[in-house]
Amino acid sequence: MVYKNRPFKTILFGFAFSPKLKINILETSRIAHFFNAKLILLHVGSKTQEKEDKITTFLKEAEYKDLDIEVQWKEGDPIDIIVNTCKTSSIDLLIIGALQKENRYKFYVGSIARKLTRKVCCSVLLLIKPSVARVPCKSIVVNGLDAPDTPLSINAAFYIADALGAPQLTIVEEILQKDIQVTVQDDKSLKKANIVKERLKHREEQRVREIVKDIPDSCKQGIKIKNQSIFGKRGYSIGHYAAVVRADLLVMNAPSKTGILDRIFPHDIEYILSDLPTDLFIIRNRFDSKN
């Protein structure tokens, strides 16, 4: 699927009156500008004149003044309210602030940010490093694993890179160690294992090249594209890679499972959610979402 139009037309930012509120609003309004999107600011809680005045003051400090911004106030359970608003307001992207690293208790019980990541019907951007002044996005890493949703994520990554002016996009193919199917016992078996690795890398890179080939050249203009195959545990490996190369943004497929067993026995994205290496953009086709 190639994005022919703006994929993120309506953005929702669910906020609390925390010490980071101002910086999050400045960052979120900046993102809305680059995506040419309407921005809805939603506070789940009581509405007071003091709170309204604070939001108005912060918005006046935003660097872009021509934004379409709506402020909503609703009372109830934060998760239920935000999930329902994403559906009823046809939200394309939910932005929420997140902790970079969760302790063991929060990982299993789940913070609001993590629960929303699994329950909403749209894409999600988890911000761990918002800033008052813009920090240019220079490097984006996107998963290239062999999965049905990967072409959507790769297409989205190119759109995001173009919108944010990121010059570097790395597509990472995570290859499971078990796919090698060679036990290294001596020099001969080591050589065989290396040959198998090269074949797997070639296969995965060829598969990704086919996806990239279908993306219009105009969407790739000015972006340096790199393919990187890594062997290891899915989710953990790409998260570690993004941290090592100091990527500014990591783009991933949305999780396909959300049951309790997937929290007890983590898979793919769970490793990243528990220890975010950078800002995380989770791509979900809202029309295919089953909630």
Disulfide bonds with the S-S distance in Angstrom:
none
